[in-house]
Amino acid sequence: MFALRGIAVSFSVFMLVYCALSVAVCLVWRSFWLQIHCQPARRVSDLLFGLRIFPLTVAAVTTAAFIVPSFLLLEPRAIEEPIGEIPLALGLSGAALGIFGVVNAGLALRRASRAIARWTREAQPIPSAAPFPVLRISRAVPAMIAAGIVRPRVFLSGNAESVLSATELRAALNHEVAHLQRCDNLRKLLLRFVAFPGMRDLEAAWLEATEMAADDAAVSSAGEALDLAAALIKLSRRDSLGSYTDLTAALVHSPISLVNARVERLIAWNDQCCDPGKRYSWYGVGAVVSAISAFGVTYSQLLAHVHTATEWLVR
């Protein structure tokens, strides 16, 4: 009974924190985006992704660092206390949410794995200076796509290879390599795991930012930006713009408005677009270190307060 009560309390708190923060993110993310959308695309992408997984991170840290230790250390084991209806319902809801996330991520991973296996069977390796394998496929679509998480690779259709010039092909490959280096497919898998109602627009904004961040990483001059823009225009006329965004990063995909926005941005490319802003990461590190230090000093008192709160929840 002690173990079951602890599991119910842990899942209950996780569910409450996760859902409350997820609703808050749904309400505030547009205002947050308006504050950061003028920043470099890479920073916007990272900030939007951080905001999207913020509820999961906080709920998991709160449960693991405070709820579980406070229960194990301060809850009497000799007392046979029944599990209340509220914590039982919340606990079951939290467990169901976790199972749904695992199933959702698993289905997306299976779909992507089947597509990658199908493309790989008909693929031929291409000599390339890229840090990941580049494989040529005979079919026309996908024209170019970065796929895989554990064994990432780039698939290139023979049709795309024939229609692009050497410089356009190099710029397009650099774009796909940037997706793989930033682990965007892994991030997409994590978003499948934390699926929550009302987050679709935030995830679409993050996807747009990742594409523009990969564009910035792929080019280092106005000439290269024009080459990538030309590749986008040529392949957007040939690709189906539809079915390859699930745990993959296609060079060209729907909506077409995003392709147009990327082309316009590349035509107007300048050095300011690619400012990585690494100095800002140190502010985040400092904030995390300060928070950990503050919690370390008051950890025992916090555990006592947390246990009091969970006792109220159980009753």
PEVENSUL-V109843 format. One line per field, one symbol per residue. ss: DSSP state (H for helix, E for strand, - for the rest). A space follows every 10 residues. Layout:
ss->???
This chain:
ss->-HHHHHHHHH HHHHHHHHHH HHHHHHHHHH HHHHHH---- HHHHHHHHHH HHHHHHHHHH HHHHHHHHHH HHHH------ ----HHHHHH HHHHHHHHHH HHHHHHHHHH HHHHHHHHHH H--EE----- --EEEEE--- ---EEEE--- --EEEEEHHH HHH--HHHHH HHHHHHHHHH H--HHHHHHH HHH------H HHHHHHHHHH HHHHHHHH-- -HHHHHHHHH HHHHHH---- -------EEE -----HHHHH HHHHHHH--- HHHH----HH HHHHHHHHHH HHHHHHH-HH HHHHHHHHHH HHHH-
